[in-house]
Amino acid sequence: MNDPHMPEVQGNLAYTCIGCSRRYDIYDFVYTCPECRSLLKIENTHFHKLKETPAEKWKEIFDSRRSTNKPELSGVFRFHELILPIVPLNDIIYLGEGQTPVVRANEEMSSWVGAPFLVKNDGLNPSASFKDRGMASAISFLNHVIRARNLDHVLGICASTGDTSAAAALYLSYLPKSKVQAVVLLPQGRVTPQQLSQPLGSGAIVIEMPGVFDDCMRVVEELAQDYHVFLLNSKNPVRILGQKSYAYEIAQQLDWDTSDLVVVVPIGNAGNITAVMEGFIDLHELGIIPVLPTILGVQSHHADPIARWRASGTYTPLRVTPSVAQAAMIGDPVSFPKVRKLVQEHFDDRFHVVSVTETEIMEGMLRANRNGHVVCTQGGESVAGLKKALDEGILPASKRFIVDSTSHQLKFAVFQQMYFEDGFAPEYGVCTKSSLKNKPVPLEASASTIARYLGLQKKART
C-alpha cells in the first residue's frame, strides 16, 4: 500500500516571464525571457490542485516527514510538492542540507540588540552556507534533466563571492564526472582563503578575474545567453525553488504560527530574500500559515541600492566599495526586479530595508559569537540590521524575530583576525573596540604560573 505521506511525481512546471508573462518549457536552459529580456520565475500551473488538500493535512504530511529515514526527504525535499514536484525521488541529490537549527539568543545578546530573537544558522549546511538549499534543487533538477533528456555532457557555471562557488562545486562533484564539469568565476583577491579552498577541493575549474562580483556576473550572464551552459546563480529560478525551504522550515519550527513574525535577511544579489518571500507566499496561499510575516532586509552602506530604493522609490545601481560582508558587495542585484514585484503585490508595508555600517556589521558578528553563536559577517549584518531597526523605531520590540545567519563563522575568520589586529584597510571604514578584541596569551608550561595569571586561589588543605 502506498504511503500517503510519500510524494508522487505531479504538477506541471514552466518558466514564466515576470515582465510579459510568456511561458517556456521547464526543460530548456533559459534564464531570461527571449522576448523581453525580463527575469523568469518557475510556476506550477497545477498549484491550484494543491489547495484541494486541507491546510491541516499539509501540516500533518510535512510534520510526519521530519522523522523519516529516507534520505531524499531528509533535506529541503521534505517540501517536495512545493519545490520540484516533477522530479522523482530517485533523481534527488541529498548531501545533508536543510533542517538547520533555530537558536535562541541569550539574555545578554537580546538586551544589546533590543529584543529577544532567534538565529537560524544556515552555516550548518554541507558547504557551510545557505546556498546548499538552492544547489540541492538545481543539481537535483539537472540530474533529472540529464537522465530524462539523455544529455551527454553539461557544464555548470556560476559567478560568486565565495559561497555560491563552494556549493555549486560540491553538488556538481556528486554527479558523474563524465557528464558534468563545474566552472566558477571569482573576483580576484575578494574571496577569503577558506572560501577559495572549497571549489578547488571539489575539483572545479576556478577562474579568477579582476573586478568585483558584478563584473563576474556580467561575464557569466553573457556565457549563459550565448552558450549551452547550466547557470547556477540565483538568476536561474531553479535555485530559488530550493531556497524557499528556508521559509518553510521557519514556519514549521514555529509550529506554523507566523503571527507577529519578522524575518531578518541580508541582501546581496537579492535571490535569497526573493526565495524567502516566495516561500511564505506559498504557505499562505495554501492556508498553512495565518499571515505573511514582515521581512526586514539588511545591506551594507557600501552596497545598498535596495535600501536606497525603499527609502526614495528610485532604484539606481551602485559601484560598490569593499565590505566585510562579501556576499553583500553587489551594487546591482540581479533579482531586484523580483523583489520589487513581490513587495508591490504581496508585502507592501510588511517589507523594510535598513543600511548598516561596516563597523556595525563586525560588532554584530563578534557580539553574537561571544554569546553562543557561529554567525558569519552576513549574519552579523542581520544582527546589526535588527538592532538598528529597533533603535530607530522601524519595528516594535513586541514582535517575534528570526535572524538569518547565512554562512559559518569560520569562512570569515580572516575578518575577525583583521579586527583583533587592527588590520583593516582604510576603505573598509571599520572602527575597532578594544573590548571586542581577543588574542592568545603566551605563558610557560607551569600550573602555578597559569594560576597566578588567572587569579586562582589554592584550595585550603584539611
BAMAR-158337 format. One record per residue (C-alpha): chain; residue number from 1; x, y, z; residue in one letter. Coordinates in nm, 3 decimals. Layout:
 ch   i    east   north      up aa
  A NUM       X       Y       Z  A
...
// end
This chain:
 ch   i    east   north      up aa
  A   1   0.000   0.000   0.000  M
  A   2   0.133   0.345  -0.088  N
  A   3   0.229   0.572   0.198  D
  A   4   0.000   0.879   0.173  P
  A   5   0.280   1.093   0.317  H
  A   6   0.526   0.999   0.041  M
  A   7   0.535   1.243  -0.250  P
  A   8   0.448   1.145  -0.604  E
  A   9   0.556   1.300  -0.932  V
  A  10   0.290   1.556  -1.014  Q
  A  11   0.230   1.914  -1.125  G
  A  12   0.339   2.100  -1.434  N
  A  13   0.626   2.345  -1.411  L
  A  14   0.706   2.617  -1.662  A
  A  15   0.928   2.923  -1.679  Y
  A  16   0.711   3.234  -1.669  T
  A  17   0.840   3.580  -1.755  C
  A  18   0.775   3.835  -1.478  I
  A  19   0.756   4.105  -1.746  G
  A  20   0.544   3.981  -2.036  C
  A  21   0.405   3.659  -1.878  S
  A  22   0.520   3.434  -2.165  R
  A  23   0.586   3.072  -2.066  R
  A  24   0.874   2.846  -2.166  Y
  A  25   0.950   2.474  -2.138  D
  A  26   1.099   2.387  -1.798  I
  A  27   1.349   2.154  -1.968  Y
  A  28   1.508   2.438  -2.168  D
  A  29   1.808   2.608  -2.011  F
  A  30   1.679   2.966  -2.027  V
  A  31   1.736   3.234  -1.764  Y
  A  32   1.580   3.549  -1.909  T
  A  33   1.281   3.592  -2.138  C
  A  34   1.392   3.560  -2.503  P
  A  35   1.123   3.814  -2.597  E
  A  36   1.157   4.098  -2.345  C
  A  37   1.476   4.001  -2.151  R
  A  38   1.296   4.015  -1.814  S
  A  39   1.368   3.763  -1.538  L
  A  40   1.192   3.430  -1.525  L
  A  41   1.021   3.257  -1.236  K
  A  42   0.906   2.897  -1.216  I
  A  43   0.533   2.850  -1.197  E
  A  44   0.349   2.532  -1.108  N
  A  45   0.045   2.564  -1.333  T
  A  46  -0.123   2.294  -1.125  H
  A  47  -0.064   2.473  -0.794  F
  A  48  -0.440   2.522  -0.756  H
  A  49  -0.475   2.145  -0.718  K
  A  50  -0.260   2.159  -0.403  L
  A  51  -0.530   2.378  -0.250  K
  A  52  -0.768   2.082  -0.266  E
  A  53  -0.573   1.930   0.024  T
  A  54  -0.675   2.096   0.355  P
  A  55  -0.410   2.304   0.531  A
  A  56  -0.416   2.077   0.838  E
  A  57  -0.343   1.778   0.616  K
  A  58  -0.041   1.955   0.465  W
  A  59   0.089   2.025   0.816  K
  A  60   0.043   1.659   0.905  E
  A  61   0.228   1.549   0.589  I
  A  62   0.523   1.784   0.635  F
  A  63   0.547   1.712   1.009  D
  A  64   0.543   1.336   0.951  S
  A  65   0.840   1.366   0.717  R
  A  66   1.052   1.524   0.991  R
  A  67   1.111   1.177   1.134  S
  A  68   1.171   0.996   0.806  T
  A  69   1.486   0.792   0.748  N
  A  70   1.451   0.831   0.372  K
  A  71   1.744   1.050   0.259  P
  A  72   1.555   1.205  -0.032  E
  A  73   1.306   1.359   0.213  L
  A  74   1.554   1.444   0.487  S
  A  75   1.657   1.775   0.335  G
  A  76   1.475   2.053   0.154  V
  A  77   1.265   1.800  -0.038  F
  A  78   1.060   1.737   0.273  R
  A  79   0.853   2.001   0.091  F
  A  80   0.873   1.817  -0.242  H
  A  81   0.531   1.932  -0.364  E
  A  82   0.631   2.298  -0.320  L
  A  83   0.979   2.274  -0.471  I
  A  84   1.018   2.033  -0.765  L
  A  85   0.712   1.807  -0.778  P
  A  86   0.802   1.690  -1.131  I
  A  87   1.131   1.533  -1.014  V
  A  88   1.109   1.171  -0.894  P
  A  89   1.271   1.083  -0.563  L
  A  90   1.544   0.873  -0.726  N
  A  91   1.679   1.183  -0.905  D
  A  92   1.710   1.390  -0.586  I
  A  93   2.061   1.471  -0.465  I
  A  94   2.081   1.491  -0.085  Y
  A  95   2.411   1.588   0.079  L
  A  96   2.279   1.678   0.425  G
  A  97   2.133   2.021   0.351  E
  A  98   1.841   2.189   0.521  G
  A  99   1.674   2.144   0.860  Q
  A 100   1.919   2.389   1.019  T
  A 101   1.861   2.480   1.385  P
  A 102   1.691   2.785   1.529  V
  A 103   1.889   2.905   1.832  V
  A 104   1.753   3.145   2.092  R
  A 105   1.976   3.441   2.171  A
  A 106   2.071   3.463   2.538  N
  A 107   1.958   3.747   2.761  E
  A 108   2.281   3.945   2.725  E
  A 109   2.269   3.936   2.345  M
  A 110   1.896   4.009   2.334  S
  A 111   1.943   4.307   2.565  S
  A 112   2.216   4.450   2.340  W
  A 113   2.000   4.412   2.027  V
  A 114   1.689   4.547   2.200  G
  A 115   1.453   4.246   2.197  A
  A 116   1.454   3.867   2.228  P
  A 117   1.533   3.698   1.897  F
  A 118   1.626   3.369   1.732  L
  A 119   1.912   3.289   1.494  V
  A 120   1.857   3.038   1.215  K
  A 121   2.204   2.906   1.150  N
  A 122   2.231   2.815   0.783  D
  A 123   2.608   2.790   0.819  G
  A 124   2.543   2.432   0.933  L
  A 125   2.470   2.320   0.577  N
  A 126   2.719   2.086   0.398  P
  A 127   2.928   2.357   0.229  S
  A 128   2.869   2.582   0.532  A
  A 129   2.619   2.823   0.377  S
  A 130   2.254   2.865   0.279  F
  A 131   2.349   2.825  -0.089  K
  A 132   2.320   2.449  -0.046  D
  A 133   1.941   2.481  -0.035  R
  A 134   1.932   2.619  -0.387  G
  A 135   2.202   2.386  -0.513  M
  A 136   2.009   2.084  -0.384  A
  A 137   1.717   2.181  -0.606  S
  A 138   1.927   2.299  -0.903  A
  A 139   2.152   1.993  -0.915  I
  A 140   1.865   1.753  -0.848  S
  A 141   1.685   1.913  -1.142  F
  A 142   1.999   1.891  -1.356  L
  A 143   2.039   1.525  -1.260  N
  A 144   1.678   1.467  -1.365  H
  A 145   1.721   1.651  -1.697  V
  A 146   2.040   1.459  -1.781  I
  A 147   1.855   1.132  -1.732  R
  A 148   1.522   1.237  -1.888  A
  A 149   1.680   1.402  -2.194  R
  A 150   1.980   1.165  -2.215  N
  A 151   2.232   1.452  -2.219  L
  A 152   2.596   1.360  -2.287  D
  A 153   2.771   1.650  -2.114  H
  A 154   2.675   1.963  -1.920  V
  A 155   2.892   2.248  -1.795  L
  A 156   2.765   2.407  -1.474  G
  A 157   2.887   2.762  -1.421  I
  A 158   2.846   3.046  -1.171  C
  A 159   2.987   3.378  -1.063  A
  A 160   3.046   3.403  -0.692  S
  A 161   3.171   3.597  -0.393  T
  A 162   3.259   3.261  -0.238  G
  A 163   2.960   3.071  -0.103  D
  A 164   2.785   3.004  -0.437  T
  A 165   3.106   2.862  -0.586  S
  A 166   3.157   2.633  -0.286  A
  A 167   2.802   2.497  -0.302  A
  A 168   2.795   2.463  -0.681  A
  A 169   3.128   2.280  -0.693  A
  A 170   3.029   2.049  -0.407  L
  A 171   2.694   1.943  -0.552  Y
  A 172   2.820   1.913  -0.910  L
  A 173   3.106   1.692  -0.790  S
  A 174   2.847   1.436  -0.676  Y
  A 175   2.732   1.379  -1.036  L
  A 176   2.929   1.163  -1.284  P
  A 177   3.249   1.339  -1.394  K
  A 178   3.196   1.203  -1.744  S
  A 179   2.877   1.408  -1.777  K
  A 180   2.928   1.721  -1.567  V
  A 181   3.202   1.984  -1.530  Q
  A 182   3.199   2.267  -1.273  A
  A 183   3.336   2.615  -1.353  V
  A 184   3.331   2.913  -1.117  V
  A 185   3.429   3.276  -1.176  L
  A 186   3.558   3.468  -0.874  L
  A 187   3.668   3.832  -0.830  P
  A 188   4.043   3.812  -0.776  Q
  A 189   4.155   3.888  -0.421  G
  A 190   3.800   3.934  -0.292  R
  A 191   3.729   3.582  -0.165  V
  A 192   3.856   3.454   0.168  T
  A 193   4.119   3.174   0.159  P
  A 194   3.872   2.939   0.327  Q
  A 195   3.609   3.002   0.059  Q
  A 196   3.861   2.970  -0.225  L
  A 197   3.974   2.633  -0.092  S
  A 198   3.625   2.487  -0.126  Q
  A 199   3.569   2.485  -0.506  P
  A 200   3.935   2.394  -0.556  L
  A 201   3.892   2.100  -0.320  G
  A 202   3.579   1.988  -0.505  S
  A 203   3.769   1.980  -0.833  G
  A 204   3.607   2.275  -1.009  A
  A 205   3.778   2.491  -1.269  I
  A 206   3.828   2.818  -1.079  V
  A 207   3.876   3.131  -1.289  I
  A 208   3.984   3.448  -1.109  E
  A 209   3.924   3.776  -1.287  M
  A 210   3.979   4.141  -1.196  P
  A 211   3.692   4.348  -1.059  G
  A 212   3.408   4.270  -0.823  V
  A 213   3.118   4.022  -0.829  F
  A 214   2.914   4.241  -1.064  D
  A 215   3.192   4.210  -1.325  D
  A 216   3.199   3.829  -1.289  C
  A 217   2.822   3.815  -1.315  M
  A 218   2.819   4.012  -1.639  R
  A 219   3.057   3.761  -1.797  V
  A 220   2.858   3.462  -1.672  V
  A 221   2.532   3.613  -1.797  E
  A 222   2.682   3.654  -2.142  E
  A 223   2.806   3.293  -2.139  L
  A 224   2.464   3.167  -2.026  A
  A 225   2.291   3.367  -2.303  Q
  A 226   2.519   3.269  -2.591  D
  A 227   2.645   2.921  -2.500  Y
  A 228   2.499   2.590  -2.380  H
  A 229   2.573   2.602  -2.007  V
  A 230   2.372   2.544  -1.692  F
  A 231   2.374   2.867  -1.489  L
  A 232   2.397   2.818  -1.113  L
  A 233   2.349   3.173  -0.991  N
  A 234   2.018   3.280  -0.840  S
  A 235   1.921   3.421  -1.180  K
  A 236   1.836   3.058  -1.252  N
  A 237   1.493   3.025  -1.089  P
  A 238   1.551   2.656  -1.014  V
  A 239   1.792   2.778  -0.747  R
  A 240   1.518   2.988  -0.589  I
  A 241   1.293   2.684  -0.552  L
  A 242   1.528   2.517  -0.306  G
  A 243   1.595   2.835  -0.114  Q
  A 244   1.223   2.874  -0.047  K
  A 245   1.269   2.587   0.200  S
  A 246   1.419   2.839   0.443  Y
  A 247   1.073   2.994   0.482  A
  A 248   0.902   2.655   0.502  Y
  A 249   1.137   2.542   0.779  E
  A 250   1.092   2.858   0.984  I
  A 251   0.715   2.818   0.970  A
  A 252   0.739   2.454   1.071  Q
  A 253   0.986   2.527   1.352  Q
  A 254   0.739   2.785   1.486  L
  A 255   0.455   2.529   1.470  D
  A 256   0.317   2.707   1.161  W
  A 257   0.239   3.028   1.355  D
  A 258   0.371   3.336   1.173  T
  A 259   0.168   3.598   1.358  S
  A 260   0.381   3.899   1.463  D
  A 261   0.686   3.738   1.298  L
  A 262   0.974   3.939   1.149  V
  A 263   1.234   3.758   0.938  V
  A 264   1.566   3.942   0.903  V
  A 265   1.758   3.864   0.583  V
  A 266   2.086   4.013   0.449  P
  A 267   2.065   4.121   0.085  I
  A 268   2.338   4.056  -0.169  G
  A 269   2.220   3.953  -0.515  N
  A 270   1.862   3.950  -0.374  A
  A 271   1.796   3.589  -0.470  G
  A 272   1.765   3.469  -0.112  N
  A 273   1.525   3.738   0.005  I
  A 274   1.319   3.667  -0.309  T
  A 275   1.307   3.298  -0.219  A
  A 276   1.212   3.369   0.142  V
  A 277   0.920   3.589   0.037  M
  A 278   0.801   3.341  -0.227  E
  A 279   0.819   3.057   0.026  G
  A 280   0.594   3.234   0.273  F
  A 281   0.353   3.325  -0.008  I
  A 282   0.322   2.955  -0.097  D
  A 283   0.234   2.862   0.261  L
  A 284  -0.012   3.149   0.295  H
  A 285  -0.194   3.064  -0.028  E
  A 286  -0.235   2.705   0.093  L
  A 287  -0.370   2.830   0.427  G
  A 288  -0.081   2.664   0.616  I
  A 289   0.022   2.990   0.784  I
  A 290  -0.225   3.255   0.903  P
  A 291  -0.045   3.565   0.778  V
  A 292   0.263   3.674   0.582  L
  A 293   0.549   3.776   0.812  P
  A 294   0.726   4.110   0.795  T
  A 295   1.055   4.098   0.606  I
  A 296   1.350   4.313   0.716  L
  A 297   1.625   4.328   0.455  G
  A 298   1.972   4.449   0.553  V
  A 299   2.250   4.590   0.338  Q
  A 300   2.596   4.733   0.399  S
  A 301   2.615   5.106   0.335  H
  A 302   2.896   5.016   0.091  H
  A 303   2.641   4.840  -0.134  A
  A 304   2.283   4.939  -0.051  D
  A 305   2.085   5.007  -0.371  P
  A 306   1.773   4.830  -0.240  I
  A 307   1.778   5.023   0.088  A
  A 308   1.801   5.345  -0.113  R
  A 309   1.516   5.232  -0.340  W
  A 310   1.295   5.157  -0.042  R
  A 311   1.371   5.499   0.108  A
  A 312   1.334   5.705  -0.212  S
  A 313   1.127   5.496  -0.453  G
  A 314   1.405   5.518  -0.713  T
  A 315   1.637   5.229  -0.796  Y
  A 316   1.991   5.315  -0.908  T
  A 317   2.277   5.062  -0.940  P
  A 318   2.586   5.149  -0.740  L
  A 319   2.960   5.098  -0.772  R
  A 320   3.045   4.913  -0.452  V
  A 321   3.333   4.960  -0.211  T
  A 322   3.490   4.680  -0.002  P
  A 323   3.267   4.515   0.257  S
  A 324   3.338   4.257   0.526  V
  A 325   3.001   4.108   0.426  A
  A 326   3.149   3.996   0.095  Q
  A 327   2.827   3.840  -0.032  A
  A 328   2.673   4.187   0.002  A
  A 329   2.927   4.354  -0.228  M
  A 330   2.678   4.374  -0.513  I
  A 331   2.576   4.710  -0.649  G
  A 332   2.317   4.589  -0.898  D
  A 333   2.137   4.282  -0.755  P
  A 334   2.017   4.055  -1.036  V
  A 335   1.693   3.965  -0.857  S
  A 336   1.587   4.319  -0.769  F
  A 337   1.301   4.319  -1.027  P
  A 338   1.154   4.016  -0.849  K
  A 339   1.188   4.186  -0.510  V
  A 340   1.008   4.495  -0.638  R
  A 341   0.725   4.287  -0.784  K
  A 342   0.682   4.078  -0.467  L
  A 343   0.675   4.388  -0.249  V
  A 344   0.420   4.560  -0.472  Q
  A 345   0.191   4.257  -0.497  E
  A 346   0.220   4.095  -0.155  H
  A 347   0.430   4.261   0.115  F
  A 348   0.382   4.638   0.080  D
  A 349   0.419   4.776   0.436  D
  A 350   0.549   4.439   0.556  R
  A 351   0.883   4.500   0.382  F
  A 352   1.160   4.718   0.527  H
  A 353   1.529   4.761   0.443  V
  A 354   1.799   4.918   0.658  V
  A 355   2.158   5.006   0.576  S
  A 356   2.433   4.940   0.832  V
  A 357   2.798   5.039   0.855  T
  A 358   3.094   4.805   0.828  E
  A 359   3.172   4.871   1.194  T
  A 360   2.818   4.772   1.291  E
  A 361   2.845   4.452   1.086  I
  A 362   3.166   4.347   1.259  M
  A 363   3.029   4.429   1.601  E
  A 364   2.712   4.232   1.528  G
  A 365   2.917   3.927   1.429  M
  A 366   3.163   3.947   1.718  L
  A 367   2.899   4.005   1.985  R
  A 368   2.680   3.723   1.851  A
  A 369   2.970   3.479   1.853  N
  A 370   3.069   3.583   2.205  R
  A 371   2.720   3.484   2.311  N
  A 372   2.698   3.129   2.182  G
  A 373   2.652   3.162   1.804  H
  A 374   2.867   3.092   1.497  V
  A 375   2.749   3.367   1.262  V
  A 376   2.937   3.499   0.961  C
  A 377   2.975   3.861   0.859  T
  A 378   2.643   3.840   0.674  Q
  A 379   2.488   3.707   0.995  G
  A 380   2.650   3.999   1.174  G
  A 381   2.490   4.224   0.915  E
  A 382   2.148   4.076   1.000  S
  A 383   2.203   4.122   1.375  V
  A 384   2.318   4.481   1.321  A
  A 385   2.016   4.547   1.098  G
  A 386   1.772   4.421   1.359  L
  A 387   1.938   4.636   1.625  K
  A 388   1.917   4.944   1.401  K
  A 389   1.551   4.880   1.310  A
  A 390   1.464   4.854   1.680  L
  A 391   1.676   5.157   1.779  D
  A 392   1.512   5.370   1.509  E
  A 393   1.158   5.254   1.585  G
  A 394   1.109   5.093   1.243  I
  A 395   0.991   4.779   1.423  L
  A 396   0.841   4.742   1.772  P
  A 397   1.024   4.519   2.021  A
  A 398   0.700   4.330   2.083  S
  A 399   0.736   4.138   1.755  K
  A 400   0.898   3.794   1.723  R
  A 401   1.229   3.798   1.536  F
  A 402   1.431   3.539   1.345  I
  A 403   1.770   3.644   1.212  V
  A 404   1.924   3.474   0.910  D
  A 405   2.290   3.377   0.952  S
  A 406   2.371   3.266   0.600  T
  A 407   2.715   3.116   0.646  S
  A 408   2.956   2.967   0.900  H
  A 409   3.178   3.188   1.112  Q
  A 410   3.496   3.003   1.008  L
  A 411   3.455   3.105   0.643  K
  A 412   3.513   3.464   0.750  F
  A 413   3.768   3.413   1.028  A
  A 414   4.008   3.639   0.837  V
  A 415   3.788   3.942   0.914  F
  A 416   3.776   3.854   1.283  Q
  A 417   4.157   3.838   1.283  Q
  A 418   4.179   4.170   1.099  M
  A 419   3.956   4.323   1.367  Y
  A 420   4.168   4.184   1.651  F
  A 421   4.488   4.311   1.487  E
  A 422   4.354   4.645   1.354  D
  A 423   4.436   4.514   1.008  G
  A 424   4.154   4.664   0.803  F
  A 425   4.245   4.877   0.503  A
  A 426   4.107   5.232   0.527  P
  A 427   3.843   5.173   0.258  E
  A 428   3.654   4.935   0.488  Y
  A 429   3.599   5.214   0.739  G
  A 430   3.594   4.974   1.037  V
  A 431   3.649   5.131   1.380  C
  A 432   3.750   4.868   1.635  T
  A 433   3.679   4.843   2.008  K
  A 434   3.935   4.701   2.248  S
  A 435   3.656   4.532   2.445  S
  A 436   3.579   4.311   2.143  L
  A 437   3.938   4.210   2.068  K
  A 438   4.099   3.885   2.177  N
  A 439   4.437   3.721   2.133  K
  A 440   4.628   3.423   2.273  P
  A 441   4.835   3.472   2.589  V
  A 442   5.183   3.311   2.584  P
  A 443   5.273   3.158   2.923  L
  A 444   5.519   2.894   3.036  E
  A 445   5.400   2.538   3.085  A
  A 446   5.353   2.579   3.461  S
  A 447   5.034   2.531   3.661  A
  A 448   5.142   2.789   3.918  S
  A 449   5.219   3.049   3.650  T
  A 450   4.883   2.996   3.481  I
  A 451   4.706   3.001   3.821  A
  A 452   4.867   3.336   3.907  R
  A 453   4.767   3.479   3.568  Y
  A 454   4.405   3.363   3.619  L
  A 455   4.396   3.485   3.982  G
  A 456   4.314   3.141   4.118  L
  A 457   4.324   3.070   4.492  Q
  A 458   4.469   2.749   4.626  K
  A 459   4.234   2.506   4.793  K
  A 460   4.254   2.504   5.169  A
  A 461   4.414   2.183   5.296  R
  A 462   4.232   1.995   5.568  T
// end
